[in-house]
């Protein structure tokens, strides 16, 4: 075992780890791990024997990455993949364990903002006066909390017009092709939603249903299996939706990430005192804490309204 272990280099073990992981994770997650190894780990560790990788080397590696100002989300992913590969090597080849407790990554900062009152008004004005695919995308994320990939995967059959409901069954992602001989480096893939709880039922405001009914009637579509965005069997490309969303925002002289629509939806629901447990399930979160920590942003106006509820105390003056 020892001689076998001495010959193992990080590059070889990382590929073995990837093959092992491929059996238990979604393809999108597998691609993320593969990209992390290729982009961040191979250059520093690829040709090094496992026996020569120690804690000092790991600490120096992460100090360098932190100084290069990589995002916390990237650093967290790198830490997980590197730690998991080395633990895999430990079990398979008897590699000495490495203490990763020294590697402290700051808490993930929410990089998304929410729409300002004016930005939301501009988007409402555009969407309700333009019966276009991008209008539906914006409205279903702004009033239904859909992720970009979830909207792309939406078909007409996923809308229950009678009961004002929307069903999230799938998501669309552009990922690296599994076929290495393919001329295309990436392709659109129809996947299961992000998590088990992401497969959900979303109640929609009735005015959104009315908009969808009118749009559907204008398209004259007879096939409920058509994707809503393309109104055909052609799979929508999230990049195309993002492009047209940016174009709409640019026409009103502002820029905001598409995912901020989902954050704005969550915040808007909270400010209208919608039950947090219900909201968490509508968003497809596994816990209420996720909703509160990541997706709810109080505006200063809302904070002032809440604070104004405090009443001036009455003093009892004794003589």
C-alpha positions in Angstrom: 0.0 0.0 0.0 2.8 2.4 0.9 4.7 2.0 -2.4 1.4 2.4 -4.3 0.6 5.5 -2.4 4.0 7.1 -3.0 3.4 7.0 -6.7 0.1 8.7 -6.7 0.0 12.3 -7.8 -2.8 14.8 -7.1 -3.9 14.9 -10.8 -4.5 11.2 -11.0 -6.4 11.0 -7.6 -8.5 14.1 -8.5 -9.7 12.3 -11.7 -10.5 9.2 -9.6 -12.4 11.4 -7.2 -14.3 13.0 -10.1 -15.3 9.6 -11.5 -16.6 8.6 -8.0 -18.5 11.8 -7.6 -20.1 11.5 -11.0 -22.1 8.6 -9.8 -23.8 10.6 -7.0 -24.2 14.2 -8.0 -26.0 16.0 -10.8 -24.2 16.6 -14.0 -24.2 20.4 -13.4 -22.5 19.8 -10.0 -20.0 17.4 -11.6 -19.1 20.1 -14.2 -18.6 22.6 -11.4 -16.2 20.3 -9.6 -14.4 19.5 -12.8 -14.0 23.2 -13.6 -12.7 23.9 -10.1 -10.0 21.3 -10.4 -9.0 22.4 -13.9 -9.0 26.2 -13.2 -7.7 26.4 -9.7 -6.0 23.2 -8.4 -4.1 21.4 -11.2 -1.6 24.2 -11.7 -0.5 24.2 -8.0 -1.0 20.5 -7.1 -1.3 18.5 -10.3 2.2 16.9 -10.4 2.8 16.8 -6.7 2.7 13.4 -5.0 0.0 13.1 -2.3 2.6 12.4 0.3 4.2 15.8 -0.3 1.0 17.9 0.2 1.0 19.2 3.7 -0.8 21.9 5.8 1.7 24.6 5.1 1.3 24.1 1.4 -2.5 24.3 1.7 -2.4 27.4 3.8 0.1 29.2 1.4 -2.2 28.2 -1.5 -5.3 29.8 0.1 -3.4 32.9 1.3 -2.5 33.5 -2.3 -6.0 33.0 -3.5 -7.4 35.3 -0.9 -4.8 38.0 -1.8 -5.9 37.6 -5.4 -9.4 38.6 -4.2 -11.3 35.6 -5.4 -15.0 35.6 -4.4 -15.9 33.8 -1.2 -18.2 31.5 -3.1 -15.3 30.5 -5.3 -12.9 30.0 -2.3 -15.6 27.9 -0.5 -15.9 25.6 -3.5 -12.2 25.3 -3.9 -11.8 24.4 -0.2 -14.6 21.8 -0.5 -13.1 20.1 -3.6 -9.5 20.1 -2.4 -10.5 18.8 1.1 -12.7 16.1 -0.4 -10.0 14.9 -2.9 -7.4 14.6 -0.1 -9.8 12.8 2.2 -10.6 10.5 -0.7 -6.8 9.9 -1.1 -6.6 9.2 2.6 -9.2 6.5 2.5 -7.9 4.9 -0.7 -4.1 5.2 -0.3 -3.5 5.9 3.3 -2.6 9.6 2.8 -2.0 11.4 6.1 -5.0 13.6 7.1 -4.7 17.3 6.7 -6.3 19.8 9.1 -8.4 22.2 7.1 -9.6 24.1 10.2 -6.9 26.6 9.6 -8.5 27.6 6.3 -11.2 30.1 7.2 -13.3 31.5 4.4 -15.5 34.5 5.2 -19.3 34.2 5.1 -20.7 34.3 1.6 -21.9 37.9 0.9 -25.1 38.3 -1.0 -24.0 40.0 -4.3 -27.6 40.6 -5.4 -29.5 43.8 -4.8 -33.2 44.4 -5.1 -35.1 46.6 -7.5 -35.6 50.2 -6.4 -39.2 51.5 -6.5 -38.4 53.3 -9.8 -36.7 50.3 -11.4 -39.7 48.1 -10.5 -42.1 50.7 -11.9 -40.2 50.9 -15.2 -40.2 47.1 -15.6 -43.9 46.9 -14.7 -44.6 49.6 -17.3 -42.6 47.8 -20.0 -44.0 44.3 -19.3 -47.7 45.2 -19.1 -47.5 47.2 -22.3 -45.4 44.7 -24.3 -46.7 41.2 -24.9 -43.2 39.7 -25.5 -41.4 36.6 -24.2 -39.0 38.7 -22.1 -42.0 40.4 -20.5 -43.3 37.0 -19.3 -39.8 36.1 -18.0 -39.6 39.3 -16.0 -43.1 39.1 -14.6 -42.8 35.4 -13.5 -39.5 36.1 -11.7 -40.7 39.4 -10.2 -44.1 38.1 -9.1 -43.4 34.3 -8.8 -39.7 34.2 -7.6 -38.6 31.9 -10.5 -34.9 31.4 -11.1 -33.7 32.1 -14.7 -33.2 28.4 -15.5 -36.6 27.5 -14.0 -38.3 30.1 -16.2 -36.5 28.8 -19.3 -37.8 25.3 -18.5 -41.4 26.4 -18.2 -44.0 25.0 -20.6 -47.6 26.1 -21.1 -48.7 22.9 -19.5 -47.0 24.0 -16.3 -49.5 26.8 -15.8 -52.9 26.0 -14.2 -55.0 28.9 -15.4 -58.0 27.8 -13.5 -56.4 27.8 -10.1 -53.7 30.5 -10.6 -50.9 28.1 -10.1 -47.5 27.5 -11.7 -45.6 24.2 -11.4 -41.8 24.1 -11.4 -40.8 20.7 -12.9 -37.4 21.4 -14.7 -34.6 23.8 -15.2 -32.4 24.6 -18.2 -28.7 25.1 -18.0 -26.0 25.5 -20.6 -23.2 23.0 -19.6 -20.1 21.5 -21.0 -20.7 18.7 -23.5 -20.1 15.2 -22.1 -19.0 14.1 -25.6 -15.4 15.2 -25.9 -15.6 14.6 -29.7 -18.4 17.0 -30.2 -17.7 20.2 -32.1 -19.8 22.1 -29.6 -18.1 22.9 -26.3 -21.4 23.5 -24.5 -25.1 22.5 -24.9 -28.4 23.2 -23.4 -29.6 20.6 -20.9 -32.9 19.9 -19.3 -32.3 19.1 -15.7 -34.2 18.5 -12.5 -34.7 21.6 -10.4 -31.8 22.8 -8.2 -32.9 20.9 -5.1 -35.7 18.5 -4.1 -37.6 21.4 -2.6 -37.2 23.5 -5.8 -39.7 21.2 -7.5 -42.7 23.1 -6.3 -46.1 24.7 -6.8 -46.1 28.5 -7.0 -49.3 30.5 -6.5 -49.5 33.5 -8.9 -51.3 36.8 -8.4 -54.5 36.8 -10.5 -53.4 39.8 -12.5 -50.4 37.8 -13.7 -52.7 34.9 -14.8 -54.8 37.4 -16.7 -51.7 38.7 -18.5 -50.7 35.1 -19.3 -54.1 34.2 -20.7 -54.1 37.2 -23.0 -50.6 36.5 -24.1 -51.4 32.8 -24.7 -54.5 33.8 -26.8 -52.4 36.2 -28.9 -49.8 33.5 -29.7 -52.5 31.1 -30.9 -50.4 28.2 -29.5 -52.2 24.9 -29.6 -49.4 22.8 -28.1 -49.2 22.9 -24.4 -45.8 21.2 -24.5 -44.3 24.3 -26.1 -41.8 26.2 -23.9 -43.3 29.5 -23.0 -40.3 31.6 -23.9 -39.8 30.2 -27.4 -43.5 29.2 -27.9 -42.1 26.1 -29.6 -40.3 22.8 -28.8 -37.0 24.7 -29.0 -35.2 24.8 -25.7 -34.8 28.4 -24.4 -31.2 29.6 -23.8 -30.8 31.4 -20.4 -28.1 33.5 -22.0 -30.7 34.8 -24.5 -33.1 35.7 -21.7 -30.4 37.5 -19.8 -29.4 39.4 -22.9 -32.9 40.6 -23.6 -33.4 41.5 -19.9 -30.3 43.6 -19.9 -31.6 45.3 -23.1 -34.8 46.2 -21.4 -33.0 47.6 -18.3 -30.6 49.5 -20.5 -33.5 51.3 -22.2 -34.4 52.7 -18.8 -30.7 53.5 -18.0 -30.1 51.0 -15.3 -28.4 47.6 -14.9 -29.3 44.8 -12.5 -28.7 41.1 -12.5 -31.7 38.9 -13.5 -31.5 37.0 -10.2 -32.3 40.2 -8.4 -35.9 39.8 -9.5 -36.2 36.8 -7.3 -34.6 38.7 -4.4 -37.0 41.5 -5.0 -40.0 39.1 -5.0 -38.9 37.7 -1.6 -38.4 41.1 -0.1 -41.7 42.4 -1.5 -43.6 39.4 0.0 -42.0 40.0 3.4 -42.9 43.7 3.4 -46.5 42.7 2.6 -46.4 40.4 5.7 -46.7 37.1 3.7 -46.1 34.2 6.0 -42.4 33.4 6.0 -42.9 29.6 6.0 -45.2 29.8 3.0 -42.7 32.1 1.2 -39.9 29.7 1.9 -41.8 26.9 0.3 -42.8 29.1 -2.7 -39.2 29.9 -3.3 -38.2 26.3 -3.0 -36.0 26.6 0.0 -35.3 23.7 2.4 -35.4 26.0 5.4 -36.8 29.3 6.5 -33.3 30.5 7.5 -32.2 30.4 3.9 -35.0 32.7 2.9 -34.3 35.1 5.7 -30.5 35.1 5.3 -30.2 35.2 1.5 -33.3 36.5 -0.1 -34.8 39.1 2.1 -33.6 42.7 2.0 -35.4 45.4 3.9 -35.5 48.8 2.2 -34.8 51.9 4.4 -38.4 53.0 3.8 -39.7 49.7 5.2 -37.3 49.9 8.2 -38.5 53.4 9.0 -42.1 52.2 8.8 -41.4 49.4 11.2 -39.5 51.6 13.6 -42.4 54.1 13.6 -44.6 51.5 15.2 -42.7 52.1 18.5 -44.7 54.3 20.8 -43.4 56.9 23.1 -43.4 55.6 26.7 -45.7 57.2 29.3 -43.9 58.3 32.4 -45.4 58.0 35.8 -44.1 61.0 37.7 -44.3 60.7 41.5 -44.0 63.7 43.8 
